[in-house]
Protein backbone atom coordinates (compact mmCIF):
# COMPACT_ATOMS: atom_id res chain seq x y z
CA UNK A 1 0.00 0.00 0.00
CA UNK A 2 1.50 3.30 -1.07
CA UNK A 3 0.79 6.48 0.91
CA UNK A 4 0.09 9.57 -1.18
CA UNK A 5 -0.71 13.21 -0.57
CA UNK A 6 -2.70 15.22 -3.10
CA UNK A 7 -1.85 18.88 -3.72
CA UNK A 8 -5.22 20.47 -4.48
CA UNK A 9 -3.64 23.62 -5.94
CA UNK A 10 -1.49 21.84 -8.51
CA UNK A 11 -3.24 18.45 -8.86
CA UNK A 12 0.10 16.84 -8.06
CA UNK A 13 0.28 13.44 -6.41
CA UNK A 14 3.09 12.85 -3.88
CA UNK A 15 4.38 9.56 -2.53
CA UNK A 16 6.41 9.07 0.61
CA UNK A 17 9.38 11.44 0.41
CA UNK A 18 12.60 11.54 2.45
CA UNK A 19 14.39 14.82 3.17
CA UNK A 20 17.95 14.48 4.41
CA UNK A 21 20.12 16.90 6.36
CA UNK A 22 23.86 17.09 5.75
CA UNK A 23 26.23 16.27 8.59
CA UNK A 24 24.58 13.43 10.53
CA UNK A 25 27.14 10.79 9.58
CA UNK A 26 29.99 13.29 9.38
CA UNK A 27 29.58 14.05 13.07
CA UNK A 28 30.28 10.44 14.11
CA UNK A 29 33.58 11.64 15.58
CA UNK A 30 31.75 14.07 17.84
CA UNK A 31 29.01 11.60 18.68
CA UNK A 32 31.13 8.50 19.42
CA UNK A 33 34.89 8.84 19.21
CA UNK A 34 35.48 11.99 21.27
CA UNK A 35 33.47 10.81 24.32
CA UNK A 36 35.18 7.40 24.16
CA UNK A 37 38.56 9.10 24.06
CA UNK A 38 37.70 11.23 27.10
CA UNK A 39 36.35 8.20 29.00
CA UNK A 40 39.43 6.10 28.29
CA UNK A 41 41.80 8.87 29.36
CA UNK A 42 39.61 9.45 32.44
CA UNK A 43 39.86 5.77 33.43
CA UNK A 44 43.65 5.92 33.01
CA UNK A 45 43.80 9.04 35.18
CA UNK A 46 41.68 7.34 37.83
CA UNK A 47 44.12 4.39 37.98
CA UNK A 48 46.99 6.86 38.48
CA UNK A 49 45.21 8.55 41.40
CA UNK A 50 44.22 11.80 39.64
CA UNK A 51 40.54 11.69 40.58
CA UNK A 52 39.89 15.39 39.80
CA UNK A 53 41.31 14.98 36.28
CA UNK A 54 39.29 11.80 35.80
CA UNK A 55 36.12 13.56 36.93
CA UNK A 56 36.77 16.46 34.53
CA UNK A 57 37.28 14.04 31.63
CA UNK A 58 34.11 12.09 32.46
CA UNK A 59 32.21 15.41 32.61
CA UNK A 60 33.64 16.34 29.19
CA UNK A 61 32.57 12.93 27.83
CA UNK A 62 29.03 13.47 29.15
CA UNK A 63 28.96 16.94 27.60
CA UNK A 64 29.98 15.64 24.17
CA UNK A 65 27.54 12.69 24.40
CA UNK A 66 24.73 15.17 25.13
CA UNK A 67 25.90 17.42 22.29
CA UNK A 68 25.98 14.39 19.99
CA UNK A 69 22.46 13.39 21.04
CA UNK A 70 21.14 16.85 20.14
CA UNK A 71 23.09 16.74 16.87
CA UNK A 72 21.29 13.50 15.99
CA UNK A 73 17.91 15.09 16.77
CA UNK A 74 18.70 18.15 14.64
CA UNK A 75 20.13 16.23 11.66
CA UNK A 76 17.64 13.33 11.58
CA UNK A 77 15.91 12.68 8.24
CA UNK A 78 12.34 13.90 7.74
CA UNK A 79 9.89 11.59 6.01
CA UNK A 80 6.62 13.07 4.77
CA UNK A 81 3.75 11.00 3.40
CA UNK A 82 -0.02 11.13 3.33
CA UNK A 83 -0.41 9.75 6.84
CA UNK A 84 2.66 10.82 8.86
CA UNK A 85 5.50 13.28 9.24
CA UNK A 86 8.39 11.38 10.82
CA UNK A 87 12.02 11.76 11.93
CA UNK A 88 14.51 8.94 11.33
CA UNK A 89 18.20 8.66 12.27
CA UNK A 90 20.46 5.74 11.38
CA UNK A 91 17.44 3.88 9.98
CA UNK A 92 15.46 4.07 13.23
CA UNK A 93 12.26 5.95 13.93
CA UNK A 94 12.83 8.75 16.44
CA UNK A 95 9.49 10.50 16.35
CA UNK A 96 6.38 10.82 14.21
CA UNK A 97 3.06 12.60 14.19
CA UNK A 98 0.00 11.57 12.21
CA UNK A 99 -1.20 14.41 9.95
CA UNK A 100 -4.72 14.07 11.31
CA UNK A 101 -3.25 14.68 14.80
CA UNK A 102 -1.45 17.97 13.94
CA UNK A 103 -3.07 21.03 15.50
CA UNK A 104 -0.46 23.71 14.68
CA UNK A 105 2.72 24.36 12.72
CA UNK A 106 4.72 27.24 14.15
CA UNK A 107 7.53 28.86 12.13
CA UNK A 108 10.10 31.20 13.66
CA UNK A 109 13.54 32.67 13.06
CA UNK A 110 16.30 30.42 14.34
CA UNK A 111 18.73 31.55 17.02
CA UNK A 112 21.43 33.71 15.46
CA UNK A 113 19.11 35.05 12.76
CA UNK A 114 19.94 32.58 9.98
CA UNK A 115 17.23 30.29 8.73
CA UNK A 116 13.79 29.26 9.85
CA UNK A 117 12.73 26.74 12.48
CA UNK A 118 9.56 24.66 12.51
CA UNK A 119 7.63 23.20 15.43
CA UNK A 120 4.77 20.80 14.66
CA UNK A 121 2.41 20.41 17.62
CA UNK A 122 0.11 17.39 17.96
CA UNK A 123 -3.49 17.55 19.20
CA UNK A 124 -2.91 14.54 21.47
CA UNK A 125 0.40 13.87 23.21
CA UNK A 126 0.54 10.09 23.03
CA UNK A 127 3.46 8.15 24.52
CA UNK A 128 4.39 11.08 26.73
CA UNK A 129 4.17 9.35 30.09
CA UNK A 130 6.57 11.85 31.66
CA UNK A 131 4.49 14.80 30.47
CA UNK A 132 6.99 16.04 27.88
CA UNK A 133 5.71 18.03 24.94
CA UNK A 134 5.83 15.70 21.92
CA UNK A 135 6.26 18.41 19.28
CA UNK A 136 8.34 17.62 16.22
CA UNK A 137 11.01 20.31 15.74
CA UNK A 138 13.47 20.90 12.90
CA UNK A 139 15.21 23.62 10.92
CA UNK A 140 15.25 24.48 7.24
CA UNK A 141 18.64 23.01 6.33
CA UNK A 142 17.33 19.95 4.49
CA UNK A 143 18.14 19.09 0.88
CA UNK A 144 15.41 19.97 -1.68
CA UNK A 145 13.72 22.71 0.39
CA UNK A 146 11.34 23.75 -2.40
CA UNK A 147 9.99 20.22 -2.77
CA UNK A 148 9.67 19.97 1.02
CA UNK A 149 7.58 23.16 1.17
CA UNK A 150 5.34 22.01 -1.72
CA UNK A 151 4.62 18.65 -0.10
CA UNK A 152 4.11 20.22 3.32
CA UNK A 153 1.70 22.80 1.87
CA UNK A 154 -0.26 20.04 0.09
CA UNK A 155 -0.68 18.10 3.34
CA UNK A 156 -1.44 21.30 5.30
CA UNK A 157 -4.24 22.11 2.84
CA UNK A 158 -5.58 18.55 2.88
CA UNK A 159 -5.76 18.39 6.70
CA UNK A 160 -6.64 22.09 7.23
CA UNK A 161 -3.72 22.69 9.60
CA UNK A 162 -3.20 26.09 11.22
CA UNK A 163 0.18 27.80 10.53
CA UNK A 164 1.52 30.45 12.86
CA UNK A 165 4.54 32.67 12.21
CA UNK A 166 6.28 34.32 15.14
CA UNK A 167 8.54 37.30 14.36
CA UNK A 168 9.56 39.94 16.89
CA UNK A 169 7.00 38.62 19.37
CA UNK A 170 4.15 39.12 16.88
CA UNK A 171 2.07 36.12 15.81
CA UNK A 172 0.77 36.00 12.25
CA UNK A 173 -1.57 33.35 10.85
CA UNK A 174 -0.50 32.04 7.42
CA UNK A 175 -2.35 29.92 4.88
CA UNK A 176 0.80 28.30 3.43
CA UNK A 177 4.42 27.80 4.42
CA UNK A 178 6.69 30.39 2.76
CA UNK A 179 9.48 29.36 0.42
CA UNK A 180 12.83 28.67 2.13
CA UNK A 181 15.06 28.80 -0.94
CA UNK A 182 18.49 30.25 -0.20
CA UNK A 183 18.04 30.29 3.59
CA UNK A 184 21.60 29.16 4.22
CA UNK A 185 23.06 32.22 2.51
CA UNK A 186 20.98 35.08 3.91
CA UNK A 187 19.13 36.23 6.99
CA UNK A 188 15.39 35.57 6.95
CA UNK A 189 13.03 38.26 8.23
CA UNK A 190 9.76 36.50 9.04
CA UNK A 191 7.96 39.80 9.55
CA UNK A 192 8.35 40.54 5.82
CA UNK A 193 6.89 37.25 4.56
CA UNK A 194 4.31 38.02 1.89
CA UNK A 195 1.64 35.38 1.47
trRosetta pair geometry for C-beta under 8 A, 3 or more apart (Angstrom, degrees):
i j d omega theta_ij theta_ji phi_ij phi_ji
2 15 5.9 -43 178 -132 114 105
2 16 7.4 -127 -163 -6 76 99
3 15 7.0 107 79 -158 61 59
3 16 5.4 71 63 -58 103 95
3 81 3.9 59 104 164 132 125
3 82 4.2 -153 176 32 90 99
3 83 5.2 -90 -135 1 137 99
3 84 7.9 -14 179 22 169 81
4 13 5.5 -8 -173 -175 128 93
4 14 6.2 146 -160 75 68 47
4 15 5.7 -37 -100 -94 77 52
4 81 7.6 -45 -69 -169 16 83
4 82 5.1 29 71 -48 27 132
5 13 7.7 150 73 -160 42 48
5 14 4.6 -20 58 63 91 107
5 80 7.5 -38 -6 146 151 96
5 81 6.7 178 -30 177 106 38
5 82 4.4 -176 -65 -91 71 72
5 151 6.4 91 74 -161 141 82
5 154 5.2 114 137 114 111 119
5 155 5.0 -43 -151 -75 143 88
5 158 6.4 -134 -160 -4 88 156
6 11 7.7 -18 -171 -144 94 39
6 12 7.5 159 -156 81 50 46
6 13 5.9 -19 -104 -106 71 67
6 14 7.6 -168 -77 20 24 79
6 154 6.6 -157 105 -179 27 116
6 158 6.5 116 60 -89 76 127
7 10 4.7 -2 114 48 125 93
7 11 6.9 -56 83 8 81 10
7 12 4.3 11 40 52 123 90
7 13 7.7 -132 17 -65 81 26
7 14 6.8 74 -27 -17 99 110
7 150 6.8 -20 -99 171 148 88
7 151 7.8 -93 -67 -110 113 40
7 153 7.3 47 -129 95 104 88
7 154 3.5 -74 -90 -107 78 119
7 157 7.4 77 -144 48 55 135
8 11 7.5 21 -155 -71 25 50
8 154 7.2 151 6 -142 64 74
8 157 5.5 -127 27 128 114 137
8 158 7.1 157 -25 -75 108 73
9 153 7.7 -27 19 130 134 117
9 154 7.6 -124 26 -98 93 75
9 157 7.0 175 -22 -50 99 174
10 150 7.7 -21 22 -162 150 112
10 154 7.9 -72 38 -89 102 111
12 150 7.5 -4 70 161 152 121
12 154 7.0 -95 72 -93 99 145
14 17 6.3 -48 179 -24 109 123
14 80 7.9 -12 139 112 135 104
14 81 7.9 -162 120 -133 96 49
14 82 7.8 157 84 -62 87 81
14 151 5.1 148 -156 -119 167 99
14 154 6.2 133 6 73 134 158
15 81 7.1 -23 164 -125 45 93
16 79 6.4 3 -174 -176 97 102
16 80 7.4 169 -150 87 52 42
16 81 3.9 -18 -101 -87 77 117
17 79 7.1 165 83 -152 42 57
17 80 5.4 -15 61 61 93 88
17 81 7.2 157 16 -76 62 64
17 147 7.1 -137 179 144 152 116
17 148 8.0 -164 118 -97 130 59
17 151 5.8 -118 42 -94 146 168
18 77 5.6 -7 -168 177 98 127
18 78 7.4 148 -158 81 49 48
18 79 5.2 -21 -101 -100 70 81
18 88 7.9 -46 -133 43 108 128
19 77 6.6 154 77 -165 48 72
19 78 4.5 -13 60 62 105 98
19 79 7.6 -173 20 -78 71 33
19 80 7.1 29 -5 -1 112 104
19 142 4.2 27 160 179 112 143
19 143 6.4 -171 -160 58 71 70
19 144 6.2 -126 -121 65 92 102
19 147 7.8 -180 -92 89 109 102
19 148 5.2 51 -97 -92 152 116
20 24 7.9 -103 -169 7 90 125
20 77 5.2 -28 -101 -110 63 96
20 142 6.6 134 74 -152 28 85
20 143 5.4 8 64 19 80 116
21 24 6.3 96 81 -37 92 102
21 74 7.4 -131 129 132 167 67
21 75 4.4 -145 92 -150 128 64
21 76 7.3 40 25 53 124 22
21 77 7.0 -154 9 -88 80 47
21 141 5.6 62 -136 100 101 97
21 142 5.4 -68 -78 -99 73 64
21 143 7.5 -166 -90 -11 28 77
22 26 7.5 11 166 10 75 132
22 75 7.7 -85 83 -142 28 111
22 141 7.3 -96 33 151 86 108
22 143 7.3 97 -40 -52 88 98
23 26 5.0 -71 -139 50 46 114
23 27 5.7 43 166 -26 81 108
23 71 7.7 -105 133 -174 108 104
23 75 5.3 -118 85 -118 91 141
24 27 6.5 -71 -161 31 21 104
24 71 7.6 153 -123 145 57 89
24 72 6.9 74 -144 -123 96 56
24 75 3.9 176 -78 130 85 126
24 76 7.0 103 -105 -81 137 35
24 77 7.9 -59 -24 -41 160 75
24 89 6.5 -154 -157 -139 138 95
24 90 7.9 -154 154 -50 126 73
25 28 6.0 -4 -175 -36 51 108
27 30 4.6 -41 -173 39 85 116
27 31 5.6 84 126 -24 87 103
27 68 7.0 172 142 -128 112 80
27 71 5.2 -118 132 156 160 146
27 75 7.2 151 20 8 135 162
28 31 5.5 -60 -137 45 33 109
28 32 5.6 -16 178 21 72 113
28 33 7.0 64 131 -10 74 102
29 32 7.2 -74 -125 54 14 76
29 33 4.7 -41 -145 42 57 125
29 34 6.1 69 153 -29 70 96
30 33 7.8 7 -21 48 14 84
30 34 5.7 -6 -130 13 36 133
30 64 6.4 -138 -174 -168 70 102
30 67 6.7 -84 166 109 114 111
30 68 5.5 174 124 -89 84 94
30 71 6.5 68 101 0 131 169
31 35 7.8 -44 154 6 27 116
31 65 7.9 69 -161 -127 51 48
31 68 3.4 131 -118 -153 64 126
31 69 8.0 126 -134 -48 92 40
31 71 6.4 -125 -76 70 101 130
31 72 6.8 85 -117 -52 135 103
32 35 6.9 -86 -165 42 20 99
32 36 6.3 9 160 -13 64 118
32 68 7.3 135 -37 -148 47 159
33 36 5.8 -64 -148 40 30 110
33 37 6.2 33 156 -23 67 107
34 37 5.6 -52 -147 33 31 114
34 38 6.5 29 156 -15 64 104
34 61 7.9 -179 125 -118 71 63
34 64 4.9 -108 106 172 117 159
35 38 5.7 -55 -147 39 34 111
35 39 6.2 34 155 -19 68 106
35 61 4.2 94 -153 -157 77 80
35 62 7.7 104 -133 -52 115 21
35 64 4.7 -163 -66 86 88 112
35 65 4.7 68 -99 -58 156 87
35 68 7.2 -85 -21 -4 128 141
36 39 5.7 -53 -143 38 32 111
36 40 6.2 30 158 -18 66 106
36 61 7.7 110 -47 -135 18 116
37 40 6.0 -56 -145 37 27 107
37 41 6.4 21 158 -12 63 108
38 41 6.0 -59 -145 41 29 106
38 42 6.0 34 154 -23 64 110
38 57 4.7 -176 -176 -177 83 84
38 58 7.2 161 139 -84 103 25
38 60 4.8 -141 -145 93 149 106
38 61 3.9 -168 91 -67 123 89
38 64 6.9 138 5 25 145 134
39 42 5.5 -56 -145 37 30 116
39 43 6.4 32 156 -21 65 101
39 57 7.2 165 -84 138 24 102
39 58 6.7 64 -109 -107 67 67
39 61 4.7 78 -54 -109 82 161
40 43 5.8 -48 -148 32 32 110
40 44 6.6 33 152 -17 62 104
41 44 5.6 -53 -152 37 35 114
41 45 6.3 37 150 -20 67 105
41 57 5.4 -134 90 -150 97 153
42 45 5.6 -54 -146 37 32 112
42 46 6.4 37 153 -24 64 103
42 53 7.5 -168 -123 126 63 71
42 54 4.4 100 -168 -152 76 67
42 55 7.7 133 -149 -35 115 15
42 56 7.9 -166 -107 69 104 55
42 57 3.4 -165 -75 91 98 122
42 58 4.8 125 -161 -51 163 76
42 61 6.8 -85 -9 -17 143 131
43 46 5.6 -51 -150 32 33 115
43 47 6.7 33 152 -18 64 102
43 54 7.2 94 -72 -138 18 113
44 47 5.9 -55 -154 34 33 110
44 48 6.6 19 152 -8 65 110
45 48 5.8 -64 -149 44 34 106
45 50 4.4 -71 -177 74 93 108
45 51 7.8 162 131 -81 95 19
45 53 4.4 -118 -173 100 147 111
45 54 4.2 -171 92 -68 108 81
45 57 6.4 132 23 9 142 141
46 49 7.9 68 -178 -55 29 13
46 50 7.3 -92 -75 66 27 62
46 51 6.4 58 -121 -104 70 61
46 54 4.0 79 -62 -109 83 159
50 53 4.0 2 142 30 117 120
50 54 6.1 137 99 -23 73 88
51 54 5.4 -53 -144 38 34 114
51 55 6.2 38 155 -23 66 104
52 55 5.7 -52 -148 34 30 112
52 56 6.5 31 152 -19 63 105
53 56 5.7 -53 -148 36 32 112
53 57 6.4 29 154 -16 65 106
54 57 5.8 -57 -148 38 31 109
54 58 6.3 30 154 -18 66 106
55 58 5.8 -53 -145 37 31 110
55 59 6.3 34 153 -20 64 105
56 59 5.6 -53 -148 36 31 113
56 60 6.4 33 151 -20 64 104
57 60 5.5 -49 -146 35 35 113
57 61 6.4 40 151 -22 64 101
58 61 5.5 -48 -149 33 34 115
58 62 6.5 36 151 -19 64 102
59 62 5.7 -52 -149 36 33 112
59 63 6.4 38 150 -23 64 104
60 63 5.5 -50 -149 33 33 116
60 64 6.4 25 156 -12 66 106
61 64 6.1 -60 -147 41 30 103
61 65 6.2 32 153 -21 65 107
62 65 5.6 -53 -144 36 31 113
62 66 6.3 32 155 -18 64 106
63 66 5.9 -59 -153 37 28 110
63 67 6.3 27 151 -17 64 109
64 67 5.3 -48 -140 40 37 115
64 68 6.1 43 155 -22 65 104
65 68 5.6 -53 -148 37 29 114
65 69 6.5 37 150 -24 62 102
66 69 5.5 -48 -149 30 33 115
66 70 6.7 27 154 -11 64 103
67 70 6.0 -57 -151 40 31 107
67 71 6.3 37 148 -24 64 107
68 71 5.3 -51 -146 34 34 117
68 72 6.6 39 153 -22 65 99
69 72 5.8 -52 -156 30 31 112
69 73 6.7 29 148 -16 63 104
70 73 5.4 -51 -148 36 39 113
70 74 6.2 35 154 -18 69 107
71 74 5.8 -56 -144 39 30 109
71 75 6.0 3 165 3 66 117
72 75 6.4 -71 -134 51 23 93
72 76 6.2 48 161 -58 63 94
72 89 5.0 77 -176 -168 96 165
72 90 7.9 -31 -144 -10 117 107
72 94 7.8 169 139 -96 101 145
73 76 6.1 -30 -146 -9 25 117
73 87 7.7 29 -152 159 59 151
73 89 7.8 -74 -80 -40 31 148
73 94 7.0 171 -114 177 68 154
74 138 7.3 136 -149 -131 49 66
74 139 6.8 17 -162 6 93 111
75 89 7.3 85 90 -112 77 113
76 87 4.3 60 114 179 132 101
76 88 6.0 169 -179 74 99 28
76 89 4.0 -74 -112 -59 95 99
76 94 5.4 -47 -145 10 164 149
76 138 7.9 -106 63 -101 86 116
77 87 6.9 147 75 -157 48 52
77 88 4.7 -23 62 64 104 89
77 89 6.9 165 12 -79 77 48
78 85 6.9 -11 -170 -174 97 88
78 86 7.2 147 -159 79 49 48
78 87 6.1 -26 -98 -97 59 66
78 138 6.2 -39 -70 -51 126 178
78 142 6.3 -56 24 -93 120 150
78 148 7.4 59 85 -133 136 120
79 84 7.3 22 102 102 96 103
79 85 7.4 167 85 -156 54 42
79 86 4.4 -13 58 61 101 101
79 87 7.7 -172 17 -77 80 18
79 88 6.1 39 -15 -4 117 116
80 84 7.8 -153 -138 100 36 57
80 85 5.3 0 -107 -112 75 80
80 86 7.9 -169 -71 24 36 69
80 148 7.4 130 0 -141 146 70
80 151 5.2 120 106 130 143 131
80 152 6.7 -91 -129 -75 158 69
80 155 6.8 -130 -176 -18 113 151
81 84 5.9 25 52 50 94 73
82 99 7.3 -87 161 7 39 147
82 155 7.3 -170 -126 -107 41 104
83 98 6.2 -42 167 -139 74 82
83 99 6.3 -148 -173 11 22 104
84 96 4.9 3 -171 -179 125 121
84 97 6.9 145 -153 75 73 36
84 98 5.7 -50 -95 -102 72 49
84 99 6.8 -130 -85 -24 18 80
85 96 6.7 170 86 -151 41 72
85 97 5.7 -10 58 59 89 87
85 99 6.7 96 -17 -74 90 78
85 102 7.6 44 19 -67 123 135
85 120 6.4 -24 82 117 144 175
85 136 6.4 170 107 88 109 166
85 155 7.6 143 -58 119 109 163
86 93 6.3 -57 -171 -136 123 94
86 94 8.0 134 174 49 78 70
86 95 7.0 172 -154 94 59 48
86 96 3.6 -16 -105 -100 85 107
86 97 7.9 -178 -80 22 51 52
87 93 7.6 101 79 -162 55 55
87 94 4.4 -51 101 61 101 112
87 95 4.7 19 39 52 112 86
87 96 7.0 -160 19 -70 63 62
87 136 6.4 177 -25 -149 116 108
87 138 7.2 177 -95 -64 120 125
88 91 6.7 -1 174 -135 115 12
88 92 6.5 160 -155 75 77 31
88 93 5.8 -42 -100 -96 81 43
88 94 6.4 176 -103 1 23 88
89 92 6.3 -27 69 59 62 83
89 94 5.6 45 9 -45 99 126
93 96 6.3 -43 -164 -21 114 115
95 134 7.4 179 -152 -173 118 85
95 136 5.6 174 121 -105 125 93
96 136 7.6 29 -125 -86 22 137
97 101 5.7 -132 -177 83 85 109
97 102 5.8 92 136 -75 126 87
97 120 5.9 -165 45 121 153 121
97 122 5.0 -146 -137 -78 121 107
97 134 7.5 142 -84 130 106 104
97 136 5.4 -123 -6 -19 122 128
98 101 4.3 74 66 9 91 111
98 102 7.6 -146 93 -26 49 78
98 122 8.0 69 43 -128 70 112
99 102 5.7 -39 -154 4 41 116
99 155 5.6 -109 -127 -178 138 114
99 158 7.5 12 155 88 144 111
99 159 4.8 -155 155 -51 103 157
99 161 7.7 -96 -169 -54 81 131
100 159 6.2 -140 -90 -134 48 124
101 122 4.8 1 140 -151 102 97
101 123 5.1 -125 -166 30 62 96
101 124 5.9 -73 -152 35 113 88
102 105 6.9 14 174 -51 125 87
102 120 5.8 -47 -131 -177 115 102
102 121 7.2 105 -156 74 66 48
102 122 6.3 -64 -99 -107 44 51
102 123 7.2 28 75 -23 3 85
102 159 6.6 75 53 119 108 145
102 161 5.1 -5 107 -119 116 129
103 121 5.5 -54 60 101 93 96
103 122 6.6 70 3 161 92 20
103 123 4.4 120 -50 -78 109 72
103 161 7.6 153 174 -143 10 83
103 162 7.0 -8 158 35 56 109
104 120 7.7 173 92 -152 52 43
104 121 4.5 6 59 48 93 116
104 161 7.3 165 -103 -179 20 88
104 162 5.1 -31 -109 79 72 103
104 163 7.7 145 -163 -98 62 25
104 164 6.1 -3 -169 5 111 114
105 118 6.4 -18 -171 -163 97 99
105 119 7.3 161 -157 82 48 50
105 120 5.3 -13 -106 -105 80 73
105 121 7.6 -163 -78 18 32 75
105 152 8.0 122 -135 179 168 119
105 156 6.9 -67 10 -107 143 119
105 161 6.0 57 -8 141 105 123
105 162 7.3 176 26 92 68 52
105 163 4.9 -21 70 -111 100 74
105 164 7.3 168 85 25 48 68
105 177 7.3 -51 119 -78 144 107
106 118 7.2 146 78 -157 52 48
106 119 4.5 -7 57 57 102 100
106 121 7.0 46 -7 -16 105 110
106 163 7.8 161 -87 -162 29 52
106 164 4.8 -22 -109 72 74 99
106 165 7.7 155 -161 -91 58 23
106 166 6.3 14 -174 -8 104 112
107 116 5.6 -1 -172 180 104 115
107 117 7.0 158 -154 81 54 48
107 118 5.6 -19 -100 -100 74 70
107 163 7.0 11 -3 -175 106 97
107 164 7.4 176 24 88 66 48
107 165 5.1 -22 68 -108 97 73
107 166 7.4 177 84 22 47 71
107 174 7.7 -11 28 20 124 144
107 177 6.9 129 -54 -133 146 87
107 178 7.7 -178 115 26 168 96
107 190 6.8 177 118 -128 99 133
108 116 7.1 144 74 -159 30 69
108 117 5.3 -24 66 61 83 97
108 119 7.6 14 10 0 112 104
108 165 7.3 155 -78 -161 52 54
108 166 4.6 -12 -98 62 102 100
108 167 7.3 -179 -136 -70 62 57
108 190 6.8 -64 -140 -37 34 167
109 113 6.3 -6 170 -127 123 41
109 115 7.6 124 -157 87 58 47
109 116 6.6 -55 -104 -108 41 58
109 117 7.4 30 121 14 11 91
109 167 6.4 80 -17 -114 110 80
109 188 6.1 -173 -113 84 91 96
109 189 7.7 -2 -84 -119 132 30
109 190 5.4 -133 -47 -12 93 117
110 113 7.5 -56 76 35 68 8
110 114 6.3 -41 69 78 113 53
110 115 4.5 3 17 83 133 96
110 116 6.5 -156 -23 -109 93 6
110 117 4.7 118 -82 -36 83 102
110 139 5.9 28 -84 -123 142 113
110 140 7.9 -133 -29 15 128 96
113 187 4.9 -15 152 -136 105 112
113 188 7.8 173 172 43 60 63
114 183 7.3 119 173 162 73 79
114 184 7.3 49 172 -138 116 37
114 186 7.9 166 -130 107 83 22
114 187 6.0 -80 -92 -103 59 63
114 188 7.4 92 -157 7 32 87
115 139 5.6 26 149 -173 139 112
115 140 5.0 -172 -163 45 98 107
115 141 6.6 -22 -126 -53 147 86
115 180 7.9 40 -148 -162 71 115
115 183 4.8 81 -111 157 66 117
115 184 7.0 24 -76 -85 103 51
115 188 6.3 49 -135 7 5 126
116 139 7.1 141 84 -160 45 67
116 140 4.6 56 56 -29 84 137
116 180 5.8 -115 33 -115 128 117
116 183 6.2 -86 5 -136 90 146
116 188 5.5 -53 -54 86 91 165
116 190 7.1 117 -113 -79 104 109
117 137 6.9 3 179 -169 106 93
117 138 7.4 177 -154 97 69 31
117 139 5.3 -44 -102 -102 70 68
117 140 7.4 -112 -76 -19 30 86
118 137 6.9 170 90 -147 58 49
118 138 5.6 -10 58 63 100 73
118 139 7.4 162 15 -104 79 18
118 140 7.4 106 -18 -64 103 78
119 135 5.0 3 -172 169 96 138
119 136 7.4 147 -159 75 47 47
119 137 5.0 -10 -104 -100 73 86
120 135 6.2 154 72 -166 46 78
120 136 4.3 -12 55 57 107 98
120 137 7.6 -162 20 -70 69 41
121 133 7.8 -44 -126 -177 90 109
121 135 5.0 -31 -94 -106 62 102
122 125 6.1 139 78 -81 117 53
122 126 7.6 -82 134 13 156 80
122 134 5.7 -19 24 87 128 108
122 135 7.2 -158 2 -95 77 49
125 128 4.3 -36 154 23 106 142
125 132 7.9 -173 -174 86 131 52
125 133 6.9 -94 -113 -138 136 40
125 134 4.6 152 -142 10 84 116
126 134 7.2 -40 52 9 50 174
127 134 7.1 99 73 -105 84 144
128 131 6.2 90 144 -99 99 8
128 132 5.2 -134 -154 58 105 69
128 133 7.5 36 -141 -98 152 8
128 134 4.9 -118 -64 -48 127 112
138 142 7.7 29 154 -42 129 113
140 145 6.2 46 -179 -126 90 129
140 180 4.5 -133 -162 -173 134 149
140 183 4.9 3 108 78 134 165
141 183 7.6 -119 -80 90 56 117
141 184 6.6 84 -117 -80 83 109
142 145 6.1 134 73 -83 83 73
142 148 5.8 95 82 -61 134 156
144 147 4.3 -22 165 36 111 118
144 148 6.0 127 110 -27 81 90
145 148 5.3 -53 -147 35 37 118
145 149 6.3 36 157 -20 69 102
145 179 7.8 95 127 -174 106 66
145 180 4.6 -104 172 81 134 103
145 181 6.1 175 84 -82 121 51
145 183 7.0 169 -130 11 172 115
146 149 5.9 -54 -150 35 31 109
146 150 6.5 31 152 -18 64 106
146 179 6.7 4 -110 -144 78 97
146 180 7.9 -154 -70 53 49 71
146 181 5.8 23 -66 -72 98 104
147 150 5.7 -54 -148 37 33 113
147 151 6.3 28 157 -14 67 107
148 151 6.2 -61 -149 40 26 105
148 152 6.1 25 155 -17 65 111
148 180 7.7 -33 74 42 117 124
149 152 5.7 -56 -142 40 29 111
149 153 6.1 30 159 -20 65 108
149 177 5.2 -142 -146 97 89 118
149 178 7.6 -65 -143 104 138 26
149 179 5.9 158 93 -113 175 49
149 180 6.2 167 -59 10 127 93
150 153 5.9 -56 -145 37 26 109
150 154 6.5 29 154 -21 62 105
151 154 5.6 -51 -150 32 33 114
151 155 6.5 25 155 -11 65 106
152 155 6.0 -62 -151 42 31 105
152 156 6.0 35 151 -24 68 109
152 177 5.4 9 102 11 126 148
153 156 5.4 -50 -139 36 33 116
153 157 6.3 33 159 -19 65 104
153 176 4.8 23 -129 -150 118 97
153 177 5.6 -128 -70 30 90 92
154 157 6.0 -56 -151 36 27 108
154 158 6.4 27 152 -20 63 109
155 158 5.5 -52 -142 36 34 114
155 159 6.1 4 167 7 68 110
155 161 7.6 15 123 4 76 133
156 159 6.7 -73 -141 52 22 87
156 160 7.9 79 164 -95 54 7
156 161 4.6 -94 -142 50 71 109
156 163 6.6 15 -157 -50 143 116
156 176 7.0 144 83 -123 141 54
156 177 6.9 150 -15 -19 157 97
157 160 7.4 20 -170 -74 29 47
157 176 7.8 -1 -58 -96 101 88
162 173 6.9 -55 -164 -142 93 102
163 173 7.0 113 77 -165 63 56
163 174 4.3 -56 99 68 117 93
163 175 7.1 -174 40 -80 121 2
163 176 7.2 -48 24 95 161 1
163 177 6.4 -147 -134 -71 151 66
164 171 5.6 -20 -170 -162 109 103
164 172 7.2 142 -161 72 57 42
164 173 6.1 -32 -102 -101 66 57
164 174 7.3 176 -92 15 15 85
165 171 7.1 142 75 -157 49 49
165 172 4.5 -21 61 62 102 97
165 173 7.8 -166 18 -76 80 10
165 174 5.5 67 -21 -26 110 120
165 190 5.3 -170 179 175 114 118
165 193 6.3 -124 -141 39 168 146
166 169 7.3 4 -174 -114 91 13
166 170 7.2 159 -151 75 53 39
166 171 5.6 -20 -97 -97 76 68
166 172 7.8 -179 -77 20 30 73
166 190 7.3 29 79 112 35 154
167 170 5.9 -28 71 59 67 89
167 172 7.1 -8 22 5 101 117
167 189 7.2 80 -156 175 139 58
167 190 3.5 -163 -77 85 125 104
167 191 4.0 -160 121 -56 141 76
167 193 7.9 169 -29 2 150 106
168 191 5.7 11 7 -63 121 132
170 191 6.9 66 58 -109 125 103
172 193 7.7 168 89 60 148 114
174 177 7.2 97 116 -87 140 31
174 178 7.3 -87 -152 -35 154 86
174 193 7.3 -29 -97 117 132 137
174 195 5.4 58 -147 54 98 158
175 195 6.3 -174 40 143 85 126
176 195 5.9 -171 52 -154 90 132
177 180 7.9 -31 151 -30 108 102
178 193 4.7 -103 -65 -148 155 122
178 195 6.2 -114 -82 -64 90 114
180 183 4.8 -21 179 -34 85 131
180 188 7.8 -23 -133 -96 76 147
182 185 5.3 -60 -172 44 80 108
182 186 6.0 17 142 20 103 107
183 186 7.2 -93 -138 57 28 70
183 188 5.8 -8 -132 -51 92 125
189 192 4.6 40 101 17 111 111
189 193 7.9 -163 101 -37 62 69
190 193 5.6 -16 -162 -21 51 116
